[in-house]
């Protein structure tokens, strides 16, 4: 089973990840083998982003989003494929989009987010 969802994963007026939490509840219930998530994960059109009202850097908020996704899908055992959007403020906005870099990700979490050039599934 493959689950596919598109962002943004926050409401347009804040960075509370309620829509993401709702999605993670579906992942927990459906137990997909692969979960493909298309950004934006932190949307450039978000009101708090546009007005510079975030409590941390773009990278910090994206890391929180990533941690939420990994922790929320851990029990399902699914592999994650994260596809950036041109509107992701924590990523390069060039075309074609390069994959997300995950230099700080612990080894156990790297197993659920495969490198794009070496997927663990056929």
N, C-alpha and C positions, 0 to 999 in steps of 0.2 A: 504494500500500500504506500502510495506517495501522496503527501499532503503539500499543497502549494498555496502560499498566501502572499499578498502584496501589501506593503506599507502605504502610508505611514502607520506606525504602531502606537501613536500618541494622539490625543485630541489636538485640534488645531490651535487651542489657546493655552496649552501647557505641556509639560513633559512627564506627566504621570502616565505610566505605561498600562492603563486599563485595557485598551484594545489588545495589547500584547498578552496581558493576563488572561483575557477571554480566549485568545487563540491557544495559549498554553493549556488551558482546561480541555480544549478540543483534542490537542495532541495527547494529553494524558488519557482521555477517554478512548480515542481511536487507535492509539499505539501504532503509528505509521512506521514503516521501515526507513523512509527518507522524508525529511521535511525541507522543502525548498522555500526560502523566504526572500522575497524581493524587497529592496528598500523603497523609499527612504526609511532608515532606522531612526535618524534624527534629522527631521525635515527642515530644509532651508526656509520653507514658507511658514513654519511654526511661529506663532506670535511672540513667544518668549525668546526664540532664537533671533528673530528680526529686531526685537527691541533690546537685545543684549541683557536679558534678565535671568540668564542661567546662573545657578550657584556654583558651577564648575566649568571647566573647559569643554569644548565639543568632544574631545577625546575621552574625557572623564565620563561624560553622559553616555557616550557610545559604549564604553567599557561596562557601565552599569546595565545598559540594555543587553549587551552580549552575555554578561553574567546571569541576568534574568532568564535569557533564552536557554543557556546551557543548563542552569539549575532546574528550570521548569520542564525541560525535556529529558533530563537524566533518567528518570524512572521508566520512560517509554523505550529507552535503548535505541532510539532512532539516530540516524546520521543526519547532520545538518549541512545544508548548502545555502550559503548567504550570498546573495547577489546584490551588489551596490546599485544605487540609483544616482543619476546626475544631480539630484537634490539632496544627497547625503552630505551634511556639512562636515562630518568627520572623515571624509574620504576625498580623494582627488576627483575633481569634476571635469574629466577629460573623456573623450570618446576615441577608441573603445575603452570601456571601464576595466581597469586592472582589478584583480581580486583584492579582497581585504587583506592587509597584513595583520598577523596575529603574533607579534614577537613576544608578548608578555604572557601568552596563554600557557598554563601548566600542561605538562605532557599528557596527563589523563584526559584533559579537555581537548587536546589536539586530535585524539582518536575519534571524536564525534564530529569534528569539523575537518574533513579531508582537504588536503591541498588540491587545487583544481587540476594539477597535472598528474596526480597519483590517487585517484579515487579508490576506496576500499571495496566498492561494489562494481559489478560488471555493467 
